Amino acid sequence: MEKKLELLALGEDFIIEKKESRYSIRQKEGNLEASIDFLNAIGYYISGCYNSKYDTVEINMDALNKLKRFCEILIDGGK
């Protein structure tokens, strides 16, 4: 029950979209995204840096950890 409540609380910060063979999870406010495929493999990405004048983009580690935790609970089924 506790993980399900944590999932709901974390989920407020993300937009989830079903794609062809995966789910896309992205921050409502930020540039981090994740993808979960039908095998429950998770990939993490930074979006919106295509036209950046910089060669690198800083990763907000707190936000990444939050996204990571959210995805892990999703594939674990909230058990």
Buried (B, 14 or more C-beta within 10 A) or exposed (E): EEBEEBBEEBBEBBEEEEEEEBBBBBBEEBBBBBBBEEEEEBEBEBEEEEEEEEEEEEEBEEBBEBBBBBBEBBEEEBE
